[in-house]
Amino acid sequence: MDKIVINARVATETDVFEADIGIRDGKIAAYSHHMPLDGAETIDAKGGLVVPGVIDAHTHMDFPFMGTTSADDFGSGTVAAACGGTTAIIDFILPKQSQSLLEALHDYRSRADPLVAVDYGLHMIFKQENLTELESVPQLVKEGIPSFKLFMTYRREGLMLDDKSLFKVMKKVGQTHGLVAIHAENNGIIENLVETNLEAGNFSAKYHALSKPSLAEAEAVGRAAHLAHAAGVRSYIVHLSSAYGAEAIEYAQSRGYDIFAETCPHYLVLTDEVYERPDGRNFVMSPPLRSKRDCASLWDGISSGSIQTIGSDHCPFNSQQKDYGKGDFTKIPNGVPGTETILPLMFSEGVRKNRITIFDMVRVTSSNPARRFGLYPRKGCLIIGSDADLAIIDTSKRVRLTADKLHTNIDYSVYDHITTEGYPVLVMSRGRTVMENGEFVGKKGAGEFLPRELEEDITLR
């Protein structure tokens, strides 16, 4: 063995057990009680909880949006990921103006490969102008990009596809056994309410939320589900935020549709009350934050299995960038950080508070994303032969999530009022220690690109 993690309590999606973990060539090689050390490097888990590294399938590093670019590039963003127990991300490619899909893929690879501190994959965004490139879909799938994001809103930004275009892309992706990821909000409702609020002189951050009601999400989720089912493609609703949206997902699943939903930690632990704060614009994202009832419904969805993955939608903007919308909520760059805080929040706010079980947590943060996005069993589990991607959680460690404790490249924290109980103290990526006691000890550029291939049939636990 190269390394041995001793005194570990290992949590999987089905079991918790005590063992020493042997690691060889960056992979899980053996489990044993009192494993012979034989000169291997020893890491003492000291009874800490060892879990598979988080797979964050929804990030936006170095992402151009609303006249600016997200504050984290692939270097700072994946350092933050590593420091929170996230050992793989899947980022979204946004093609530049007049850039082909394949050119955009190579552009993103050239920017990410020298910087990533953990392993990464990529999804492709289909914009209106790229609809002529449907024949590129099979080639992108061969290049390891089997998932494609479609927008049902952001018409003015050139991202929105109408129903005919959505259906056309869905059919093509379905022919390759790929996956469509859908930002589901009803654009007509949103544009109408935005115009009404601006005409009434309502410019503060709370009107961003009031212009994007939960029924706008629910309507679009239902429509997306039916379109995808008719097109014969599996579908994934990103950043589900509301009880109404969750009901739409459950209805589609009850009809046998191959659809699953992700939610994000901010929709589980924050509410729309923050928009009344002087810094309310720092919390602006789309969809917006909702009520306590919505938070509870989303936790229930994780427990019941209708919500199958957690993603961060990590798209941070610093306070100066957020101030672009100080006098007009439509100019606030949409997005918040999150890849570093998935594991601490899901353990502390979920498991510790008995909202979900430890098995639920492992499923939605690791094993389900790995299965759904074509990474299992290399990632998302700690079985013999899988990558030694793991986090050791000190279950009693308390950390207040203030900006100085986090590693994302912004000057505030949306979670600064939360003190987590249970925090990762060591993180490994392919057997390399990348974080220890809150400090990044890995190397930028050491992460690898993860070409993905989706199974035709996916069985989830």
N, C-alpha and C positions, 0 to 999 in steps of 0.2 A: 504493500500500500504506500502511496505517496503521502496521504494525510489521513488522519483518523479523528473523527469527532466523537469524543467520549462523554459519557454521562448525559446522553441526549434523551429527551422525551419527544418522540416523533409523532406529528399529527398528519394524517392523510385524509382523504375524502371519506374514509370508512372506518378508520381505527386510530387509536392513540396507544403507543407502546414505547417501552424503554429499550434502548440498544446503543451500541457503538456503531458508528457509520464509517465504513472504509471507502476511501476515494482513490481511484487510480486513473491517471491520464484524463483528469477532468470529469470523470463519470463515477456514479455510484457503483461500487464494486462488491460490497458485502455488508451484511448486518451481522452482529454477533454480540453476545454478552462477554465482556472482558476480552476484547480482541487483542491478540498479541501486537505489541507496538512495533517491534522489529526495526527500530530506527526511523519510523515514519514521523512526520511532523504531527504533533498532537494539539488538538483544539478542544479545550474543556468547555462543554456546554453548561456545566454547573447546574444541571437540572432544568435549564431553559427549554422552551418549547421550540422544536425545529419544524419548520413548515416549508413546503416548496416555495421557491421564489415567485413573486407575483408576475403575471403576464398582463401588462396593460395594453390592451388592443386598441386604444383610442388616445393618441397624442398628436400634437401639432407643434413640432419643433421648427424653428426658423420659418414660420408660416406667415406669408403675406396676406393681410386682411384689413379691410376698412382703412386703407391709407397708411398702414404701418406694418410692422413685422413683430411677431411674438418675441418676447424678451429672451427666451431660451433658445440657443442653437442646439445642435445634436450633442455638443460637448457638455455644456452646463446642464442641459435637460436630462441627459442620461447619468450624469454624476448625481443629480438630485434623485433620480429614480433609484440608483444603487444605494444611496444613503437611507432610503426608506424600505428597502426589501423588494423592490421591483427589479427583476433580473432579465426581463425582455420586454420590449415595446413593439407595437406595430403603429407606424406613423402614416399619415395621409399625404399622398402626393397631390399637389395642386398645380396643374400645368400652367405655365406662364402664357401670356397672350401670344397666339400664333405658334405655340410650341406643341409638337405632336406628343402623344401619350408615351411613346417609346423614348423620345428625347427627354421628356420630363422624368421618366424613370432613371435614365442615366445621369441626369442632372442631380437628382436627389442622392443617388448612390455616391456621386463624386463629392457631395457635401457631407454626407453622413459617415462614410467609411473611415476617414482619417480621425474622426472625433468621438465616435460612440464608445462609451465606457461599459455598456452591456450589449447583449445581442439584440438585433432588431429585424423586423420585417416591414413591409410596406403594403398599403392599400392604394388603389388608384381612384381619384375623383373624376367623374364624368361631368364636364361642363357642357353648356349648350353648344359652344363652338367646336367641341370634339365629337359631336354626334356623327360626323362623316367618317369617323375612324372605328366604326364597329368591327371591321375586319381585323383590327389589331388585338382584339380581345384574346383569341387563341394564343397569339404570340406572347402576350403579357402573362397568361397563365403558364406557358412554358418557362417563362423567366422567373416563376415563383410568386406571381402576383395574381391570386385567384379571387380576390375580393375587390368590389367596386362600390364606391360611395355615390349616392344620388341624393340630390336636394329637392325638396318640395316647396322651398321658399328661397329667399334671397334672389328674387327676380331681377332687381335693379343692379345687383352685383354680377349678373350673368351666370349664376350657379343653378338657378331653378330650371327643372325640366317639367314640361306639362305632362299630362297623363299619357298622351300618345308616345312621347319621347321616353318616358319612364318605362312603358310597356315594351318598347322596341329594344331598349338596352337590357331590360330584364330577360327577354327571350334569348338574346344573344349570350348573355352570361349563363343562363340556364343550360344552354347547349354544351357548355364546357364543364358542367357540374360545379360552377363557381357559386359565389355568394354576393348578394347585394346588401350593402349597408345603407340605411335610409334615414336622413334627417327629416322627420315627419312633423311638419307644422303647416296649417292651412294658410297659404300666402294671402288669399283674398281677405280673410278676416283680419290678418295682421296689418296689411297695408291700409285698410279702411280705418282701423282703430288708431294707427299712427297718425294718419291725416287728421282725424277728428281731434286727437289730443294736441297736435301742433297748432291747429286752427284755434283751439280754446286757450292757447298759451300755457299748456302743460308741458314743461320742458325737463323736469327733474327725473332722476333715475327710476323712481317708482312707476313712472308712466311707461317705461320700457316693459316692466312686468305686466302692467294693466293692458298693454297693447298686444300681449301674447297670452291670452287666457288658456286654461287647460283644455277647454273644448276644442280649441284650434289644434292642439296636439292630438286629442282623441279622434277627431274626424280624419286627420291625415294618417294616423296609425291604421285605422280601419280600412281606409282607401288603399294604402300601401300594401296591406296584407292581402286584400282581394286581388290587386293587380299582380303581385308576385305569385300568388297561387295560380292565377289564370295563366301566367307566363311560364309556370313550371320551374321556378327558381327558389332556392331557399333564401330567406330574408332575415335581416338583423336590424332591429330598430335601435338606433344609437341614443344615448342619454335620455332615457325615459324619465319623465319628471313628475307625473301626476297620477292620482287615483283613477281619473277617467281614462288616461292612456293605458294604465295597467289593466283596466276592465276590457279595453279593446284588444289587448294582447291575449288575455285569457279567453275571450270569445273566439278569436282566430285559432288559438291552440285547441280549443274544444271541438272545432270543426275539422281538426286534423291537418291544419296548415303547418308547413315546416318553417316556423317563424320563432325567433327568440329575441329577447330584449336585454339590453344593458341599462343599468342605471349607474350613477356616479355618487361618490361619497358626499358631495355638496348637496345633492337632493335628499340625502338621508339625514343630514345633521344640521343643515341651515334652513331658515325659513324666510319668507318675503318681508318679514319685519325689518330686515337689515337695510332695505331700500329707503327707509326713513332716516337712516343715519347720515351725518354729513359726508361720510365717505362711501355712501351707498353705491356710487358708480363703480367702485372696486369689485362689487359683487355682480355686475352685469354680465350675463352669459345668455345663450339661447339654447333651449328654452330657459326661462327665468326660474328663480326659486319659487316654491309654492308654500302651502300651509302645513301646519303640523299634521293634519289629517292625511295629506299627501305623503309626507314622510313615513307615517305609520303604514300606509298602504304599500309603499315600496318595500319596507322591511318585510311585510307579510308576503309580498311577491317573491322575495328571496327564499323565505322559509318554504313556501309552497312549490317552488321550482319554476314558476312562470317567468321570473326574471332570472336569467341563467349566468350572466356575467357582470362584472364590475369593471368599468373603465374610468379613467380620470377626466377625459376630454381636456387634457393639459394644454392650455393655450394662454400663457400668462402675459400680462401687459403691466408695465410699471405704472406708478401713480401719475407720472408726467404724461404717459400715453393715455391713461384713463381720463385725464383732465381735458383731452380734446373734446369731450362731450359735457364739459361743465355746465354749459348753457343750453344744451340740446341733446337729449338722451339718444337720438338717432346717430350721433357721432361718437358715442362711447365704444371703443373697441370691445367686442364681445369675447369674453374668455376669462378663466381663472386657472391658477395652478392646481396640481393635484397628484401627480404621479408619485411623489415622495410620501404622501400621507395616506395612500390607500390602505396599506397594511396596518399602520397604527390606529386609524379610525375604525376600520372594520373589526379589529380585535377589541379595542376599548369600548367603542359605542355599540358594537354588535354583540360580540361574544360575552364580554364582561357584563353587559347590561341585559343579558338573556334575551336579546331580540332574535338572535340566530345562534346556531350551534357552531362549534369549531369545525365540524364537517361541512356545514353550509359555507363557512368562510373559505375553506380550502377549495371547495367546488367552484365558487363564483370568482375567486381571484386567481386560481391556477389551473385546475384540471379541466373545467368547462371551457375557458378560453383556449387552452391547448387543443382540445378536441375540435371545437368549433372552427378554429382558424388554421388547422393543419399542422400543428406542432407536437401532438401527442404520439408516442410516449417519450420523445426526446426531451420535451419540456412539460411542465405542469404536474410533475409527479416525482416521487423519490424511490422509484423501483430500480432494481439492478439493471444497469445499462443506460439509464437516463442521465442527462447532464447533471452534474452536481451544482445545481442552482438552488440555493437554500438560504433561509434567514433563521437566525436564532433569536427568539423573542425572550427578553427578560420580562416575565409576566407581571412583575411588581414595579417595574421602572416607570416613574411618572415624568412626563415631559409636557411642558406647556408649549403649544405649537406657535410660538412667536417667530417673527422673521429671522431673528438672529440664530435660531435653532435649525432653520431650514436652509437648503442649498440652492433653491431656484433663484434665478437672476432678477428678482424684483424686491422692492423695498418695503413690503408689507406682507401680512399673512391674513387670509380670510378666516383662519381658524385660531386667531390669537387669543380668543376667550376660552378655548378648549384645552384642558389638561388630560392627556391620555394616560391610562393605566395599562402598561404593557407596551414595550417598544423594542424594535430590533436593535441588537447590540453588535451583531456580526452578520455580514452578508457575503455569500460566495456566488460567483458567476463562473460556471464550468470549473469549479474546484479552486479558483483563484479568490482570495479574500479581497473584496472591493470596498468594504466598509467595516470599520472596527471602532466601537465606542463613539459613534457620531462623526467620525472623520473618514473622508474618502481616502482610501489607500490603494486604489486601483490605478489604471492607466487609461487615459483617453486614447481611443483608437484600438483598444484591445477587444472590443466587441466585434461580433461577426454578423454578416447579413444572413438572414434566415429565409431561403427560398421555401415556399410553402406549397403543398399539394393537398387539396381537400378530398377526404374519403367520400365515396358516393353515399354511404349510409353511416350516420353518426349515432352512436348509442351513448346517452348521458345517464349518469347515476342519479 
